[in-house]
Amino acid sequence: MRRASSNTPSLAVSVLTVCIDQDSAEKLELAAENQAWNVTHESMVEYVSAQRRPAISLESKNANAVLAIVDFDRDPEAAQESAAFLQQLFFGRIFIAALSARHDSDLLLKAMRAGCNEILRKPLDEAELTETLGRQNKQWLANTGQSRTAGKVLSFFGSKGGVGTTTIAVNLAHTLTRLQKKVLLIDNHAEYGHVCLYLGLDGNRYHFHELIRNVNRLDSELLRGFIAKHPSGLDVLSSPESHDPNRSIDPDALERTVEFLRSEYDYLILDCETSLNDVNLAVMDRSDQICLVATPEIGAVRDLSRYIDNLSRNEQATTKLHIVVNRHSSNGAIGIEQIEKAIRVPVQTRISNNFAECQKAINLGEPVSADKKTEFVAQMSKWAETLTGTNGHQAAQNGRKKFSLWK
């Protein structure tokens, strides 16, 4: 059951119940409605785990916070699995309470190990429940004001191969890093991606898809072992460097991984394959901005138009679209107005034709130098400054001052 509170919302909260009785569910629903929340209710009649994944609504995925109540009496072992799974699924924004008629130290230990924050005793006491929810509401509001804002996710897709998608993703990520932002560049190709190659990095050790497969134990320490670090400060996750016909990615696990990563970084930049498969659709679902890259030539524009038509079936995706025309020239055969007429949406970013400069940087295994006063560098800087709302020159100066303290 899902219902929005009629109260003026301060937080969007998803209330999840796992195998709890009807009386407890009704008391919880009433207590939640009395908070100043915009509430979504989801009831799970079976225990959940990584092997028994539930269907999670979009409201719950996008909620500011999640409140979960898990019955620990019916099947204690399955309840522990459920709590641990939900803790990973909504990492950093979930409060889990174990519901039980017991109240002994063994239960307390098992519940804590599973990630529970509190134990509620059966039958639920309405006053105690209201106090618990009120206390947690204050904690969430405090964290909202104090904690770092969740990072922005920008995913890059080419209308076809060879339009410069990886080059743009690499250089935008590098430019954001120069603006003193914590950035993770992810090569989301199934295999043989070029992100590490373009940056002169060794990505053979671990890769993004391997990280996704370890989502159930993902934390900051594990993440550090997967990261390749560029001298600029940019963090990179590579794609697989070998072919494996049995390799597959669970879209739900990818979404959970991205949600964790955005809690660690200011910006996630994902360089993706062109295809609209389940993995890329999951990336789009988690993205704040979907950047579609094309060049001003008939094949790329035709494919871009078809790409947009396919995405138009998903209203949420179309609101995130950011169209990029790469290798633009004022005297080119196809102008911006013609492209916009063909694709029926505006072009937000145009990148000048600096093919030779970009190709030289690729061959050297490094981003295009920020010291070069070219249109490409200026356009990348303007794009990054628009995203961050900062002055690029001042941010770079601050970065140099910060670095000089350690000399």
C-alpha distance (Angstrom), angle and dihedral (degrees) to the residues before:
residue distance angle dihedral
M1 . . .
R2 3.78 . .
R3 3.77 125.8 .
A4 3.77 134.4 160.4
S5 3.78 118.4 -131.2
S6 3.78 117.9 -113.5
N7 3.80 89.7 -141.2
T8 3.78 120.0 101.8
P9 3.81 100.8 -89.2
S10 3.77 122.4 -123.6
L11 3.79 95.2 164.5
A12 3.79 133.7 20.8
V13 3.81 102.4 -130.9
S14 3.79 127.7 -176.3
V15 3.82 112.9 -151.5
L16 3.82 110.7 -155.6
T17 3.79 123.4 -172.4
V18 3.80 123.4 -168.0
C19 3.82 118.3 -160.8
I20 3.81 95.2 -33.4
D21 3.81 123.0 151.4
Q22 3.80 123.7 -101.3
D23 3.82 95.5 -108.7
S24 3.82 92.1 53.1
A25 3.81 91.2 45.3
E26 3.81 92.0 53.6
K27 3.81 92.7 48.3
L28 3.81 90.9 48.5
E29 3.79 92.3 48.4
L30 3.80 91.7 51.6
A31 3.82 93.3 46.9
A32 3.82 91.5 48.7
E33 3.80 92.6 48.9
N34 3.81 89.2 54.2
Q35 3.81 90.9 60.0
A36 3.81 119.8 85.1
W37 3.79 90.3 -105.4
N38 3.76 137.6 125.4
V39 3.80 94.5 -128.3
T40 3.79 131.7 -153.4
H41 3.82 115.5 -173.4
E42 3.80 122.4 -154.6
S43 3.79 122.6 176.6
M44 3.81 120.8 -160.6
V45 3.80 113.5 -164.3
E46 3.82 93.6 -170.7
Y47 3.79 130.9 49.2
V48 3.80 115.0 -98.6
S49 3.79 136.0 -144.0
A50 3.79 141.6 152.5
Q51 3.81 87.0 -76.4
R52 3.82 94.6 43.5
R53 3.78 101.3 44.5
P54 3.79 117.2 -176.8
A55 3.80 125.2 -142.2
I56 3.81 104.3 -101.3
S57 3.80 117.7 -157.2
L58 3.79 121.9 -125.4
E59 3.84 88.4 -117.5
S60 3.79 90.7 59.7
K61 3.79 92.9 44.9
N62 3.80 90.6 53.3
A63 3.82 97.8 39.2
N64 3.81 119.3 123.3
A65 3.79 89.7 -132.4
V66 3.79 140.6 4.6
L67 3.81 127.6 -141.0
A68 3.81 113.4 -163.9
I69 3.81 128.5 -174.6
V70 3.82 115.7 -167.3
D71 3.81 124.0 -170.7
F72 3.82 107.8 -129.8
D73 3.82 97.1 -175.3
R74 3.80 104.6 67.0
D75 3.82 95.3 56.0
P76 3.83 113.9 -7.2
E77 3.81 94.6 -170.6
A78 3.81 93.7 50.1
A79 3.82 89.0 44.5
Q80 3.81 90.3 56.5
E81 3.81 90.1 50.1
S82 3.80 90.0 49.7
A83 3.79 93.7 50.5
A84 3.81 92.5 47.5
F85 3.81 91.5 47.7
L86 3.81 93.4 49.7
Q87 3.80 90.6 47.0
Q88 3.80 89.6 57.0
L89 3.80 94.3 40.7
F90 3.81 94.2 54.3
F91 3.78 97.4 27.8
G92 3.79 114.6 -177.0
R93 3.81 97.3 6.6
I94 3.81 107.2 61.1
F95 3.82 134.0 97.4
I96 3.82 113.4 -163.2
A97 3.79 125.4 -166.0
A98 3.79 124.2 -170.0
L99 3.81 112.6 -138.7
S100 3.80 115.2 -151.0
A101 3.79 144.7 144.9
R102 3.80 86.5 -136.5
H103 3.76 123.6 77.9
D104 3.81 105.1 -179.3
S105 3.79 132.2 131.4
D106 3.83 93.4 -105.3
L107 3.81 91.4 58.1
L108 3.80 91.0 44.9
L109 3.81 91.8 52.9
K110 3.82 94.3 47.5
A111 3.79 92.6 46.4
M112 3.80 92.9 49.3
R113 3.80 92.1 48.4
A114 3.81 89.1 52.3
G115 3.81 90.9 54.3
C116 3.81 101.0 -98.7
N117 3.79 116.8 153.3
E118 3.80 97.8 -160.9
I119 3.81 144.8 3.8
L120 3.80 120.2 -126.5
R121 3.79 118.2 -161.5
K122 3.81 125.3 -132.8
P123 2.94 127.0 -87.3
L124 3.78 92.2 42.9
D125 3.78 113.6 -120.2
E126 3.81 107.5 -139.6
A127 3.81 94.8 -148.6
E128 3.81 92.1 49.2
L129 3.80 91.0 46.9
T130 3.81 92.3 50.0
E131 3.81 90.0 49.5
T132 3.82 91.6 49.8
L133 3.81 93.1 49.7
G134 3.79 92.5 45.4
R135 3.79 91.5 51.0
Q136 3.79 91.5 49.0
N137 3.80 91.3 47.3
K138 3.81 89.7 57.0
Q139 3.80 89.8 49.5
W140 3.80 92.6 50.6
L141 3.79 92.1 47.8
A142 3.81 90.7 49.3
N143 3.79 91.3 49.3
T144 3.78 90.6 48.0
G145 3.78 89.2 58.4
Q146 3.80 97.7 40.2
S147 3.79 108.7 32.5
R148 3.79 124.6 82.7
T149 3.77 115.8 -91.3
A150 3.79 114.3 -102.5
G151 3.78 110.3 -96.5
K152 3.79 123.9 -102.7
V153 3.80 119.2 -110.2
L154 3.81 119.5 -143.8
S155 3.81 117.0 -177.5
F156 3.81 122.1 -165.4
F157 3.80 124.9 -150.7
G158 3.78 128.2 174.1
S159 3.79 119.9 -138.5
K160 3.81 83.4 -134.4
G161 3.78 138.3 -16.9
G162 3.79 120.2 -66.9
V163 3.81 99.5 30.6
G164 3.82 93.9 115.3
T165 3.81 100.4 -102.8
T166 3.81 95.4 144.5
T167 3.81 92.2 45.3
I168 3.80 91.1 54.1
A169 3.82 94.1 44.6
V170 3.82 92.1 49.3
N171 3.79 95.1 47.3
L172 3.80 95.5 44.0
A173 3.82 90.1 50.6
H174 3.81 90.0 49.1
T175 3.81 91.7 48.3
L176 3.82 91.9 50.6
T177 3.81 88.3 51.8
R178 3.81 89.6 53.9
L179 3.81 87.2 55.8
Q180 3.82 88.2 62.3
K181 3.80 94.6 -102.9
K182 3.79 123.1 141.4
V183 3.81 103.2 -119.7
L184 3.80 134.5 -177.9
L185 3.81 117.2 -163.1
I186 3.82 112.1 -158.8
D187 3.79 126.0 -163.2
N188 3.80 101.3 -148.5
H189 3.80 96.9 -178.9
A190 3.80 116.1 126.5
E191 3.81 88.9 -124.9
Y192 3.80 142.9 -18.9
G193 3.80 97.2 26.5
H194 3.81 118.8 171.8
V195 3.82 104.2 -138.8
C196 3.82 95.7 101.7
L197 3.80 90.5 41.0
Y198 3.82 91.0 55.4
L199 3.83 89.9 50.9
G200 3.80 98.2 43.2
L201 3.82 91.9 -116.9
D202 3.79 132.4 140.7
G203 3.79 108.0 -122.7
N204 3.79 97.6 169.9
R205 3.79 98.9 104.6
Y206 3.81 102.5 67.0
H207 3.78 135.6 -12.6
F208 3.80 142.6 -156.3
H209 3.81 95.2 -98.2
E210 3.80 90.4 53.0
L211 3.80 88.8 52.7
I212 3.81 90.1 52.2
R213 3.79 90.5 53.8
N214 3.81 88.2 55.5
V215 3.81 95.3 50.1
N216 3.81 93.1 119.5
R217 3.80 90.4 66.1
L218 3.80 98.2 30.3
D219 3.79 117.0 139.7
S220 3.81 137.0 141.4
E221 3.80 93.5 -84.7
L222 3.81 94.2 51.4
L223 3.80 90.7 46.3
R224 3.81 92.2 56.4
G225 3.81 89.8 61.6
F226 3.81 91.2 58.4
I227 3.80 99.0 46.7
A228 3.80 124.8 101.3
K229 3.80 109.5 -155.4
H230 3.79 123.8 -144.0
P231 3.83 117.6 -150.3
S232 3.82 89.1 -115.2
G233 3.82 90.2 64.6
L234 3.80 94.4 -102.6
D235 3.82 114.0 140.8
V236 3.80 117.8 -142.3
L237 3.81 136.5 -164.6
S238 3.80 112.1 -162.9
S239 3.79 131.2 -147.2
P240 3.84 122.2 -115.6
E241 3.80 112.8 -71.3
S242 3.80 94.9 -154.3
H243 3.79 137.8 54.6
D244 3.79 118.4 -107.0
P245 3.82 116.8 170.7
N246 3.81 90.2 -165.0
R247 3.80 94.9 53.9
S248 3.79 113.0 113.9
I249 3.79 136.1 165.2
D250 3.78 125.7 -139.9
P251 3.85 107.4 -135.7
D252 3.81 91.6 -147.1
A253 3.82 91.1 53.6
L254 3.81 89.2 49.1
E255 3.81 91.3 53.3
R256 3.80 91.2 49.7
T257 3.81 90.2 49.2
V258 3.81 92.6 50.3
E259 3.81 90.9 48.9
F260 3.80 90.0 53.9
L261 3.81 93.0 46.1
R262 3.79 93.3 50.9
S263 3.81 87.6 58.3
E264 3.83 88.1 58.5
Y265 3.82 101.0 44.7
D266 3.79 142.2 44.1
Y267 3.80 91.5 -136.7
L268 3.79 135.9 17.7
I269 3.80 114.2 -162.0
L270 3.81 114.1 -167.5
D271 3.80 121.4 -165.9
C272 3.81 104.2 -156.7
E273 3.77 140.2 -174.7
T274 3.79 118.7 -104.2
S275 3.81 98.3 -114.7
L276 3.81 121.7 101.7
N277 3.81 95.2 -133.6
D278 3.81 125.6 148.5
V279 3.81 92.3 -91.5
N280 3.80 93.7 53.9
L281 3.80 91.7 43.7
A282 3.82 87.9 54.7
V283 3.82 89.0 51.2
M284 3.80 90.0 51.1
D285 3.80 90.7 49.5
R286 3.82 90.2 56.7
S287 3.83 95.1 40.8
D288 3.78 125.3 104.2
Q289 3.79 89.5 -161.1
I290 3.81 129.7 22.3
C291 3.81 108.3 -156.6
L292 3.81 114.0 -158.6
V293 3.80 112.5 -165.5
A294 3.80 126.0 -157.5
T295 3.78 137.9 157.2
P296 3.83 124.2 -130.3
E297 3.78 96.1 -99.1
I298 3.77 127.7 108.0
G299 3.81 99.1 -110.8
A300 3.80 94.5 50.4
V301 3.82 93.0 44.6
R302 3.80 92.5 49.0
D303 3.81 91.1 50.1
L304 3.81 90.8 45.5
S305 3.81 90.2 54.2
R306 3.81 91.3 51.0
Y307 3.80 91.0 45.7
I308 3.80 91.0 54.2
D309 3.82 91.2 46.1
N310 3.80 90.1 55.4
L311 3.80 91.9 48.4
S312 3.81 92.1 47.4
R313 3.82 88.3 79.0
N314 3.80 86.9 68.7
E315 3.81 107.6 64.4
Q316 3.80 93.1 -169.1
A317 3.81 92.0 53.9
T318 3.81 93.9 50.0
T319 3.81 91.9 56.4
K320 3.82 89.2 57.9
L321 3.81 97.5 49.9
H322 3.80 118.2 126.4
I323 3.80 112.5 -177.9
V324 3.81 116.8 -149.4
V325 3.80 123.1 -168.9
N326 3.80 109.2 -160.6
R327 3.85 126.4 -161.7
H328 3.78 90.7 21.9
S329 3.80 118.5 177.3
S330 3.79 127.1 -174.1
N331 3.81 90.1 -136.3
G332 3.81 95.8 42.6
A333 3.78 123.2 132.6
I334 3.82 92.6 -112.3
G335 3.81 118.0 43.4
I336 3.79 129.9 -154.6
E337 3.83 92.5 -105.1
Q338 3.80 90.7 55.2
I339 3.80 91.0 49.1
E340 3.80 92.4 49.5
K341 3.79 90.4 49.3
A342 3.81 90.7 51.4
I343 3.81 96.4 47.4
R344 3.84 96.6 33.7
V345 3.81 93.7 -137.6
P346 3.82 130.4 88.2
V347 3.79 124.2 -96.4
Q348 3.82 107.8 -122.3
T349 3.81 100.9 -174.7
R350 3.78 132.2 28.8
I351 3.80 121.6 -170.5
S352 3.80 118.4 -160.0
N353 3.78 122.0 -119.6
N354 3.81 103.5 -91.6
F355 3.79 96.6 147.0
A356 3.82 97.0 144.3
E357 3.82 93.2 48.9
C358 3.81 92.4 48.2
Q359 3.80 93.1 45.5
K360 3.80 91.0 52.3
A361 3.82 90.9 51.7
I362 3.83 90.7 48.8
N363 3.81 91.4 51.9
L364 3.81 89.6 50.2
G365 3.81 91.2 49.3
E366 3.78 95.9 -122.7
P367 3.83 140.1 100.9
V368 3.79 119.0 -94.5
S369 3.80 105.5 -79.7
A370 3.79 114.3 -101.2
D371 3.81 87.9 -145.8
K372 3.79 90.5 69.7
K373 3.79 108.8 95.3
T374 3.79 95.1 -144.4
E375 3.79 132.9 137.0
F376 3.81 90.2 -111.0
V377 3.82 92.8 56.6
A378 3.81 92.0 43.8
Q379 3.81 92.2 50.1
M380 3.81 92.7 47.9
S381 3.80 90.0 49.3
K382 3.80 92.2 49.1
W383 3.81 91.2 49.5
A384 3.81 92.3 49.7
E385 3.80 92.2 46.3
T386 3.81 90.2 51.2
L387 3.80 90.5 52.2
T388 3.80 94.4 47.7
G389 3.79 100.2 33.3
T390 3.80 89.3 -131.4
N391 3.78 138.0 125.4
G392 3.78 106.3 -109.4
H393 3.80 96.9 -151.4
Q394 3.80 93.4 49.8
A395 3.82 92.5 46.2
A396 3.79 91.5 51.0
Q397 3.81 90.7 48.8
N398 3.81 90.5 50.5
G399 3.78 89.6 50.3
R400 3.79 92.2 52.7
K401 3.82 91.4 48.4
K402 3.80 90.7 49.9
F403 3.78 91.0 50.4
S404 3.81 93.7 47.9
L405 3.80 91.3 61.9
W406 3.78 89.2 70.9
K407 3.81 96.1 52.5
